[in-house]
Amino acid sequence: MDDLYDEFGNYIGEEVSEEEEDVAQPADTYAQYLDHDAASPPPANDEQLMEIDETGPSNAVVLHEDKQYYPSASQLYGPDVETLVQEEDTQTLAQPIVAPVTQKRYTVVEDDLPKVNFDRGYMVDLMSFPSQIRNLAIVGHLHHGKTSVMDMLVTQTHDLSTSTAKTTSKNTRDERLGYTDTHVLEHQRGLSIKASPMTLVLPSTTGKSHLLNLIDTPGHVNFSDEIAASMRLSDGILLVVDVVEGLQTTTELAIKHAVLSDLPIVLMVNKMDRLILELKLPPADAYFKLKHVVEEVNTFIDSVIPGKGERWRVSPEKGNVCFACSNHGWSFTLPSFGKMYAETYGLSSGTTTQRTTDEDGLPSAPKMGFEASEFARRLWGDIFFNPSSRKFTRKAVEEGAKRSFVHFVLEPIYKLYSHTLSESPEDLRKTLSGLGIQLKPSQLRANAKDLLREVCGQFFGGAEGMVDMLVTHIPSPIDGAERMCKQFYTGPLESKTAQSMLECNAQGPLVVHVTKLFNTPDAAGFNAFGRVMSGTARQGEKVRVLGEGYSLDDEEDMVFAVVGETWVGESRYVVEVAGGVPAGGMVLMGGVDNSIVKSATIVAETLVDGEDAFIFRPVKQFFESVFKVAVEPINPSELPKMLDGLRKINKSYPLITTKVEESGEHVVLGTGELYMDCVLHDLRKLYAQMEIKVSDPVTRFAETIVDQSAIKCFAVTPNKKNKITIVAEPLDEGVAEDIEGGVVRIRDPVRVVGKYFEEKYGYDLLASRNIWAFGPEEMGPNLLVNDTLPGEVDAKVLRGVKDGIKQGFSWGTREGPLCEEPIRNVKFKITDVELASEAIFRGGGQIIPTARRACYSAFLMAGPRLMEPVYGCTMLGPANAVSALYTVLARRRGHVLSDAPVPGTPLYSVKGLIPVIDSFGFETDLRIHTQGQATVSLVFDRWSVVPGDPMDRGIKLRPLEPASAQATARDFVLKTRRRKGLAVDVSVSKFLEPELVRSLRETGMLEA
């Protein structure tokens, strides 16, 4: 047997006889197909088979893997039939081999338009009357009830019996509706992540209908970018404040942004039920708690613009404060509450009666009938009602006299809650019937929350009082257009296009200000959301999309597009407007999003009289993105897929930044841990739909100096024909904040910029008029100043290289020499320039890198320091949780600034600072130490100098050992350079000229 096979296992035995070969031949029943083309039919008869068989078998050696024993699917079924080969046991029996085509949804949407109690055609018609429209954003801190306010309005205007709202993960009885929460994470986490627009038709107390374009915004401080984008499109804000917690971090940021943007503010004091059910405050104490919340808001408004806060002051007497409990579906203002009394006990609001005045000059309460407006004036402040004489006085003059707000407002509400929660269904029915409230037996036996909602809904009615407040104190689009154009429009206000915007002219040229992109339900594309400033946004109109970088000098950031569908956004559904959305309204547009990254201005293809197109300024965010992670695909071949996902992430989140480092890693910059968690979820599940690898979180750094350059640092161009000398010194305190805040702009005329620095910072006339640039961008926190003397440098030749020096300065300040992080708070002064006489020898290729090198050397000779971002930390919790915050902060290089009790509550509010790089996991750590009793908000507060000298080579850093306090800067610089793939250390000799290095080493100023 061993002789039948060779050493490779090939058969070398006896040859097969012809009889055996004939017997084996018919076994290959499919061999007749193998020599035929796939498209040809099999042989038809035996004669053809015999003709083929006459050729005889081939003697060619066919490898095992090349043999074909059965026909392929295409040979068997033909080329026009699509075939699918399914391996065994790869799918369950419940999963079909060929699944039906389904459209994936990544947002909560309605299957059909829900029923509403207004005619949608009437809603569309109202858009043609801008005076009847109000555009506002609902803002406030986390869990203060903004989404609940929207739910209250949605419940009053929509029939949700057949809506998807009833089936969205309603696991518990007390879970909120969350109609404007459309993102899948919003229902999982129980908080809003995205801003959500909704247009509703709501009546006022007089029965007049108004069109309200409401934008529900997130409350978590990490998502403040959504608030900024929403406030840009609004004419005012509805500030929602929890009556127990009072003013919190997000509320303060929103108030500051509104005051600086000249936006009107109306206040809603929400969750009034907590005073009754949770704190159990008596009505008299509840009044002081309410008064404290209102005054807390006013005090902060005054602190933003000292001495000028009266314009934004909120007060129930002015009618711009609303009291509400959105969970139980009721709200009122003093005028609307007064009208309830007038309708129940008094005369109509237009009726007058004979009145008498009391000793304080206040009219006394008439025995029969009163006017609602006059009565409402007496429902707040130090005004008491004396029950015996039925008079209002400034002081309590009778026994049993109470404040009018306590007597007429709070006590009835307390009694209503008390009877509803404590009485049996039979007794409650009798009590409520006296108030005109009729409930079904099943409603009387409902749970407490549903029962309170029904009772309060009938007692207080709808949101007419709140609508009155919004209509009265928030301007219409016609009145708000002037503020929008003056503050944000970059073009001249005398142009016909600007005049059309000021008039809110629906017949004028189209101008739409876009600040937000919403992804489609399948997350495949985006729709642009903006405010129509002029003209009418119609389907099929050809427009120009102007990006944030567009200007008349640089038209690169401009594309032509055709408007797709135009809708009115309603959170979970959209209403298509065939005739277009006219000026003054909010519009959702398809087909124009390809070139939009963050914000854009959409204008008509041609403007009136061929006018130039100008843009609206980019949205100014509350703070910067400083939380950084690096991402990469697990499978390197999926890199293009991840890049496409990153581009979509960049569109979806206003404050996200994505870039590629020098080392090649893809970096994502966000605001905090929760923000980044949501971003990475969307990248994995919605946009890239792939698994990615994420690095440990790090942070952005910045580079600065603490002294003036020790010497005049110069750099010579590669052709040895030009020489630039620069000195660096720290910037005056406050200049960087003014530049970043837009107080002074480099695009302003030279005289305007010069006058500002001359008057505020004491610059001399020559220096203030010779500020060349801010860097690295137009609003960058660094200065480039021409400090050369006209007698020493040819001004005409210097102007020829001005752009090259500015570009080198911008390049240098964008990536500093320490670890390629941006430079801050540095003023670079050009002290001397020696230039070649021939223009060909002083081109950009020579000047730009030389100017950058001169900036670097001047920077490194001026005491360089590293700066790190610092979070402001605000904790709210019980008194026993305060010590835990001290402990946790101390371990993370943080410290407490203040702690104080929240008036009227058992809570404490603690404020502190913590470096961003030490904040990772801080919130979880604090919750563990406080058993989950404390909530904490982290928001970017400032840039702080890291302790230690980053250039000190004498510091020894050992692996796996924490650096000492004075070695922190050195530790950060070396680790950042290593992570970015840079050289281990940085030396000033790399940027100085060789002869200067030799002279400095000889004098001992530079180490050998």
Sequence and secondary structure as in RCSB ss.txt:
>XXXX:A:sequence
MDDLYDEFGNYIGEEVSEEEEDVAQPADTYAQYLDHDAASPPPANDEQLMEIDETGPSNAVVLHEDKQYYPSASQ
LYGPDVETLVQEEDTQTLAQPIVAPVTQKRYTVVEDDLPKVNFDRGYMVDLMSFPSQIRNLAIVGHLHHGKTSVM
DMLVTQTHDLSTSTAKTTSKNTRDERLGYTDTHVLEHQRGLSIKASPMTLVLPSTTGKSHLLNLIDTPGHVNFSD
EIAASMRLSDGILLVVDVVEGLQTTTELAIKHAVLSDLPIVLMVNKMDRLILELKLPPADAYFKLKHVVEEVNTF
IDSVIPGKGERWRVSPEKGNVCFACSNHGWSFTLPSFGKMYAETYGLSSGTTTQRTTDEDGLPSAPKMGFEASEF
ARRLWGDIFFNPSSRKFTRKAVEEGAKRSFVHFVLEPIYKLYSHTLSESPEDLRKTLSGLGIQLKPSQLRANAKD
LLREVCGQFFGGAEGMVDMLVTHIPSPIDGAERMCKQFYTGPLESKTAQSMLECNAQGPLVVHVTKLFNTPDAAG
FNAFGRVMSGTARQGEKVRVLGEGYSLDDEEDMVFAVVGETWVGESRYVVEVAGGVPAGGMVLMGGVDNSIVKSA
TIVAETLVDGEDAFIFRPVKQFFESVFKVAVEPINPSELPKMLDGLRKINKSYPLITTKVEESGEHVVLGTGELY
MDCVLHDLRKLYAQMEIKVSDPVTRFAETIVDQSAIKCFAVTPNKKNKITIVAEPLDEGVAEDIEGGVVRIRDPV
RVVGKYFEEKYGYDLLASRNIWAFGPEEMGPNLLVNDTLPGEVDAKVLRGVKDGIKQGFSWGTREGPLCEEPIRN
VKFKITDVELASEAIFRGGGQIIPTARRACYSAFLMAGPRLMEPVYGCTMLGPANAVSALYTVLARRRGHVLSDA
PVPGTPLYSVKGLIPVIDSFGFETDLRIHTQGQATVSLVFDRWSVVPGDPMDRGIKLRPLEPASAQATARDFVLK
TRRRKGLAVDVSVSKFLEPELVRSLRETGMLEA
>XXXX:A:secstr
 GGGB TTS B S    HHHHHHHGGG TTHHHHTS TTS    SHHHHHHHHTT        GGG   S  HHH
HH TTS      TTSS TTS SS        B   SS  EESS HHHHHHHTT GGGEEEEEEEESTTSSHHHHH
HHHHHHHEE TTSGGGGSS  STT    TT  BHHHHHHTS  S EEEEEEEE TTS EEEEEEEE   SGGGHH
HHHHHHHH S EEEEEETTT S HHHHHHHHHHHHTT  EEEEEE THHHHHTS   HHHHHHHHHHHHHHHHHH
HHHHSTT GGGG   GGGT EEEEETTTTEEE HHHHHHHHHHHTS  TT      B TTS B   SS   HHHH
HHTSSSS EEETTTTEEESS  STT EEHHIIIIIHHHHHHHHHHHHS HHHHHHHHHHTT    HHHHTS HHH
HHHHHHHHHH SSHHHHHHHHHHS  HHHHHHHHHHHHB S TTSHHHHHHHHT TTS  EEEEEEEEE TTSSS
EEEEEEEEESEE TT EEEEE TT  SS   SEEEEE   EEEEBSS EEE TT EETTSEEEESS  TT SS E
EEEESS GGG     B     SS   EEEEEEESSGGGHHHHHHHHHHHHHH TT EEEE TTS EEEEESSHHH
HHHHHHHIIIIIS S EEE   EE  EEEESS  SS EEEE TTSS EEEEEEEE  TTHHHHHHTTSS TTS H
HHHHHHHHHHH   HHHHHTEEEEESSTT SEEEEE   TTTS HHHHHHTHHHHHHHHHHHHHS TTTS  B S
EEEEEEEEE  SSGGGG HHHHHHHHHHHHHHHHHTS EEEEEEEEEEEEEEEGGGHHHHHHHHHHTT EEEEEE
E TTSSEEEEEEEEEGGG TTHHHHHHHHTTT  EEEEEEEEEEE SS TT TT    TTS   GGGHHHHHHHH
HHHHTT  S   GGGTS HHHHHHHHHHTSS  
